[in-house]
């Protein structure tokens, strides 16, 4: 692959969408974690972040499977 082909290559949805969602989780955790921890709701924080990570993992797997089927 030449340098020009590398520049024109699109980033797959199965890569950029989970990354955007991970950045979103990090930002929301940084914003809300201090108040939740101060209120003693650490379990709630951990469960919400855990469920979000599972959802992102499932999304990644489904998008990869879809890309594989469509031949992208």
C-alpha positions in Angstrom: 0.0 0.0 0.0 1.4 3.4 -1.0 1.4 6.5 1.2 -1.4 8.0 -0.8 -3.6 4.9 -0.4 -3.1 5.1 3.4 -4.3 8.7 3.5 -7.4 7.9 1.5 -8.3 4.8 3.6 -11.4 5.3 5.7 -11.5 4.5 9.4 -14.0 1.7 9.9 -17.1 2.4 12.0 -16.2 -0.5 14.2 -13.1 1.4 15.3 -14.2 5.1 15.6 -17.6 4.6 17.1 -16.4 2.6 20.2 -13.6 5.0 20.6 -16.0 8.0 20.7 -18.2 6.2 23.2 -15.2 5.4 25.4 -14.2 9.0 25.4 -17.7 9.9 26.3 -17.7 7.4 29.2 -14.4 8.8 30.5 -15.7 12.3 30.4 -19.0 11.5 32.1 -17.2 9.5 34.8 -14.8 12.3 35.4 -17.7 14.7 35.7 -20.1 12.7 37.9 -17.7 10.4 39.8 -16.7 12.8 42.5 -20.3 13.6 43.5 -21.4 10.0 43.4 -18.4 8.9 45.5 -19.1 11.7 48.0 -22.8 10.5 48.2 -21.6 6.9 48.8 -22.8 5.6 45.5 -19.7 3.9 44.4 -21.5 0.7 43.5 -23.9 2.6 41.2 -20.9 4.2 39.5 -19.1 0.9 39.0 -22.2 -0.8 37.7 -23.1 2.0 35.2 -19.5 2.1 33.8 -19.4 -1.7 33.7 -22.7 -2.0 31.8 -21.6 0.8 29.4 -18.4 -1.1 28.7 -20.3 -4.3 28.0 -22.6 -2.5 25.6 -19.6 -1.0 23.8 -18.0 -4.4 23.5 -21.2 -5.9 22.0 -21.4 -3.0 19.6 -17.8 -3.5 18.5 -18.5 -7.2 17.9 -21.7 -6.6 16.0 -20.1 -3.9 13.8 -17.1 -6.1 13.0 -19.4 -8.9 12.0 -21.5 -6.5 9.8 -18.3 -5.2 8.1 -17.1 -8.8 7.5 -20.4 -9.7 5.9 -20.6 -6.7 3.7 -16.9 -7.1 2.6 -15.6 -3.8 3.8 
